[in-house]
Amino acid sequence: MAQEFFLDSPMPDVLAQWQHYLALLDTPDDAQVLDVGCGSGDPLRLLARTALDAGEFVGLDKRFLDHHAANHTKAEAEDSRIRFQEGNAQTLPFADNSFDRVLCVDVLEWVPDPGLALAEIDRVLRPAGAALIVHTDFDAQVFAATDRERNRRIIHAFSDAGPNGQMGRELNGLCRRAGFASIETSVYPLVNTEWRPDRYGYQMARMMTEWLAQKQLIAQSDLVGWLDDLQQQSAVDSFFYSINRNICRCIK
Ligand SMILES: C[S@@+](CC[C@H](N)C(=O)[O-])C[C@H]1O[C@@H](n2cnc3c(N)ncnc32)[C@H](O)[C@@H]1O
């Protein structure tokens, strides 16, 4: 899960993470930019605010969600260079060599054939264009907790409940097999030392417990006890959370 909205109700840690991604994307003047699996549209809104001389920003998603609609409208009203379009990452509805930059963040685990999606990104990139492919490794989340066994059980159950909680560590191999001319691989570690609602670790812990309760994968008493424990860690100034965002900057 990425944090869907981070601009209007500011999430400083998530904002800093996106600023890091967009610096790596390094969008040149007049560039055409595609965000594959764009979700809420906040990343494109942020990019449009920083890449003032870029040409166009296209947000593509397989399915536009009702709760994203107002944000898409706001993005298009804020900046006429932004537009949204439905489409599938495995069959991108664009000609070869159409974009200078492509962004694809936390999407590939949801795509049945991620190699095909990467080949499509390579196809629509212009020669020497760059794609920033990012994926979280949910199995490598770190929460400081007193009950180690319960903590591990919850983290791994959440990771295994999605399509591929280890996509982050597999990303480098996938990108290297996709035929790009060169790839720089790195990791962005998002770190929280505070348990508070505008921090990603807080939102993530709550989302994990809701997801695991809904799927009945972990007993409710364990989930409540785990959240209480995290809050307790915070009360004694020992709260710690980290998550790795695996990054491949791929050049065509
Ligand atoms: C976890 S969200 C990430 C959203 C956004 N990239 C971000 O980081 O905030 C995954 C997104 O990928 C989209 N998606 C899943 N499969 C897709 C596909 N085959 N083609 C295009 N988008 C897809 C989903 O609809 C969803 O919006």
The ligand as an ORCA input file, in Angstrom:
! r2SCAN-3c Opt
* xyz 0 1
  C      -1.106      0.306     -4.545
  S      -1.840      1.321     -5.775
  C      -0.507      2.452     -6.135
  C      -1.009      3.768     -6.653
  C       0.057      4.820     -6.943
  N       1.009      4.373     -7.942
  C       0.768      5.230     -5.679
  O       1.929      4.829     -5.481
  O       0.172      5.948     -4.871
  C      -1.823      0.240     -7.200
  C      -2.520      0.856     -8.397
  O      -2.269      0.049     -9.566
  C      -3.456     -0.034    -10.314
  N      -3.377     -1.229    -11.174
  C      -3.428     -2.526    -10.806
  N      -3.313     -3.327    -11.874
  C      -3.161     -2.521    -12.949
  C      -3.001     -2.752    -14.341
  N      -2.943     -3.993    -14.848
  N      -2.884     -1.693    -15.161
  C      -2.932     -0.425    -14.683
  N      -3.087     -0.143    -13.366
  C      -3.200     -1.176    -12.517
  C      -4.548     -0.102     -9.266
  O      -5.819      0.212     -9.792
  C      -4.036      0.912     -8.246
  O      -4.483      2.226     -8.530
*
